[in-house]
Amino acid sequence: MERHMFGDLIHMGTSAIAVRVGAEPDIKGFTVHEQLIRKSSPFFEAALSNPATTAHPILIKLPKCSPTDFHVYVQWLYTGRVHVVLTSPITSDKDTDEYCLLIRGYLLGEYLQDTHYRDTLMDALVQLVSGPIKSFLARTEFGRIYQETKIESPLRRLLVDVAVWRHNWEYAKEQDFPKEMFWGVMTGLADRCQRPAGEAQSTSPFEVVKGTCHYHCHGDDTPCYKPKPPV
C-alpha cells in the first residue's frame, strides 16, 4: 500500500455546491466541495463571491461546457489523477481519443482559469505526442482552440511545435489552420530547414523540454504543481 505525506491532505471544508453542466438534452449535475473548487479555479472563486450566488443551495450553471470534460475535472480535483484512458476507444486509435480528451480538458481548464489543471494536462499531452508518430492533428479542432485561448497560450505553442516536428502531412489538405497557426508553422518549418544538415531531423523541442515547465502557464510568480526534486 502506497503511503503519502500527511501535509498533502485535501482541505475541503463542509460546504458543498451544485454545478449543472451542459445543455439540453445532455445535462449532468455535480456536487463539489466549495472550498476545494474555489481554491483551484479563479472562475469559481469569482462566481461564488458574487452576492447573487450567496443563496442556498448554491447552483452554478455551465451550459457551454461538456459534462464528460467536467467529470474528468472533478475527479482530478479530488484525486490528482486525469482519467482519460478509454477502455472502449471511440475510434480505432485509442491514443488519438486520449489526445482529444486532453485537448478538450485543457480548454475547460482555460475557461475555469485553473492553472494547475492546465499544466497537469499539458504534461500528459507532451508525454503523448513525444511517443511514436501519430496523426494527432488530423482530429484537432484548431478553430475552437484558437478561439478559446489567448495568443500566448502554451497549447498553441505546443500544437505549432507538433505540426513542425511530428505531424503526418498527408492530412494537411483536410485541415483548416487558423491564420495565426499557419504563420507559426511556416516560421517553424523555415527555422528547421535552416539548421545544419542532420540537425533538422534531430530531437523535437517538446522532447527536449519534457518534464520541465516550458509549456506550463503558471508563470514565474506561481509555483508549479509538481514538487521540486531535492537539491
Secondary structure by P-SEA (a helix, b strand, c coil): cbbbbcccccccccbbbbbbbccccbbbbbbbcaaaaaaccaaaaaaaaccccccccbbbbcccccaaaaaaaaaaaccccccccccccccccaaaaaaaaaaaaaaaaaaaccaaaaaaaaaaaaaaaaccccccccccaaaaaaaacccccaaaaaaaaaaaccccccccccccccaaaaaaaaaaaaaaaaccccccccccccccccccccccccccccccccccccc
